[in-house]
Structures are given as structure tokens and as C-alpha cells.
Amino acid sequence: MKPLVVIAIILVFLSQMSSPVHASGTGSVLLQIQGYGTIHGQLQNATIQADNSTTMTMTVNDQIQTAQGSFPVQANGTWYGVRNGSSISGAIRDIAGKINICILLSCGYAEFIGQGNWTGSLDTSSNGSGNFTATITFTKSPYAQIPTGQSIPTYGSWMASFGYPMPELQWDVMLGFVVLMTVIALTRIRRKALG
């Protein structure tokens, strides 16, 4: 194989290795909305960074059971936190969601926002579990039975398997390797040219 082809292959390989690779985990969450019922959600992109900060994305796509029937609910939010040994805790921010409510022939969306806090613990395999408390506030409601502007307590439990970012190959190491391989290839080319 020609030396220049070898150098090109090495450069392509190194450029692929230098791209940051993040291993992220998944989990689940169980939410109890006081006076309204229980819903299930998922935790995605659960990652603990090298500085022990952590994030998870919460998504909810479920049915909420009420005395008036079952209604679709969708929501999302971001969980921020910090790992301290085997403990992990943080804040839940940017909760936003809506419930599609149909009573008789009338349908409408009740929209809500919220925030909260979470705590938990990790085992040696980076599996975590714990509890959270939050409040949600309806900002729009088509029905008087769901008043707007009032904070509603929400609480529940969570579990997740956390991932860690894969270490990136350092640029100075890569550059040194490329220079070394280039020198070797050029030396071989020169030797062949000199005969």
C-alpha cells in the first residue's frame, strides 16, 4: 500500500476517534398529581459528566385517570443535578405540558408549567433511584373544574441508568501521531527515490 494512502486512512480514522462520543442512559418516572391522578413518564439522555454534573430529559405521553374519565397528557422537562459520591440531587426545570380534556362533545387543552427538586442515590453500576417533589400550575384551562394560577403539589419516584461521556482523544496526542506517521512515510518515499 502506498504511504500516502496509509496517511489518508490514518487521518480519517483519527478524525472519527476525535469526535466526542457520549454514552447516555434511560429511565422512568412516576408522577402523582394531587387531586388529578398518576401518570408515567420516561427519562432520557441521563448522563453524568466528568465534573459530576448531570442532566436528564423527562418526557410524558400517558393517560391520566380522573373521576370524569381518562384524558391524554403530554409533558416534558429537564432535570439538572450533581453527583456527590453515591448521592445525586438537583432541580427540575422547564416543565411544560397539556391535558386534552373532552367532556361530552366539548374538547379543549388545559396547559401547565412547573418546577421541582429531586434526590436519589447511585449504586456501583451507575443505576440510580429516588424521589422528587414539584408543583405544577395550570396557565390555560377550558373548564372551571381546573382553575388556572393555583400551584398543585406533585410528587413521585424515579429510576435511571446513567451513562458517562467517553473520553476524547487529545489533539496534541493525535497531532504527534500524525507527524510521526508522516515522517515515517516521507522517509520511506525518499529511500525508494534514492534507490
Summary of the structure (lengths in Angstrom):
residues: 195
radius of gyration: 26.2
end to end distance: 18.3
largest distance: 93.2
contacts: 577
relative contact order: 0.19
helix: 20%
strand: 58%
